[in-house]
Amino acid sequence: MTVSIVVVSHSAKIADGAVELAAQMAPDVVILPAGGTDDGRIGTSLEKVLAALEAASGQAAGAGAEGTVVLTDLGSAVMTAESALEFLENPEGVLLADAPLVEGLVAAAVAAQGGADVQAVRKAAEGAGIPAGQPAPAAGGTDHLESPTSAAPDFTGDFELVNQAGMHARPAAKVAGGLASLDAEVTINGVDGASMTGLMTLGAGKGTVLHVEAWGADAEKAVEYVGGLVEAGFGEP
């Protein structure tokens, strides 16, 4: 994998736990925690963050490192991460994501596992915090098309959920993470397909038909991607 991820939290336990969770869905992605202070208290450590960023870059280098996405929990963690960037020799390859820590991390990890570039990985993380029905930010940091549904979709598809648990966290992360790396606007039953949170709010159980609409250069690929996952039951019973 070419994109690594660093998790900055005030708590070492939270950082470690979030990394452990995300690693279950993205086993090949370098995800490193930077939680707590140097002496084990609640807080943040510039030294820990710098060490994690350097380690993440080094561990991913063997696969042709492209960049690192940083997720944080609370305000001062953001400031610590921003301070760390000032000490890096190559800060251009490190992007801070404005995203919920757990949902954003899982979505980012799945996107990275799927081969998304660093901009798309950040987009996947930030899309996890977008309320249902609102478009996720584009990979370059600008908004998506103002209203992709104002024109007829380029491609559509209808797919029935066959896995027992339906659209729970893992499938939602796979769908959102994969779509985040494509040049397409996608809605699934009316919500943004690149939003893990939005997909989970559908409450779609086994037997639910997902109506997929897509616009853009990768529209056909996006519909096929979702259809392939659904028809394979997301690899679940």
Salt bridges, closest charged atoms under 4 A:
ASP39 OD2 - ARG41 NE 2.93
ASP73 OD1 - HIS10 ND1 3.02
ASP158 OD1 - HIS211 ND1 2.76
GLU185 OE1 - HIS144 ND1 2.53
GLU213 OE2 - HIS211 NE2 3.16
GLU236 OE2 - HIS168 NE2 2.86
